[in-house]
Amino acid sequence: MREYYVYLLTNKRHTVIYTGVTNDLARRLFQHRQKKGGRFTRKYQLHKLVYFEVFADSYNAISREKQIKAGSRARKERLISAANPEWRELLPCG
């Protein structure tokens, strides 16, 4: 059974938050970290995974991604802080 992930990335100083969706979180993070992700993530050096949710189908994952993207930065910060108060890297490199 395939899983889908909605994830939030940030940079070292937590100045920018990016929301994405993928069916292979490890592969997608590798791409971001190798600067082969999107232009936005390259520009702002977004490769620190601080939050993710898992879904059984793509429809719900995409709907959740849109919901998160539509929210304010403060809302995204609360979402991250509730699950990961210290904003630690959830999937280290390597």
PyMOL commands that set and color helices and strands:
alter all, ss='L'
color gray80, all
select helices_A, chain A and resi 25-33+39-43+58-70+73-83
alter helices_A, ss='H'
color red, helices_A
select strands_A, chain A and resi 4-10+17-22+48-55
alter strands_A, ss='S'
color yellow, strands_A
deselect
rebuild
show_as cartoon
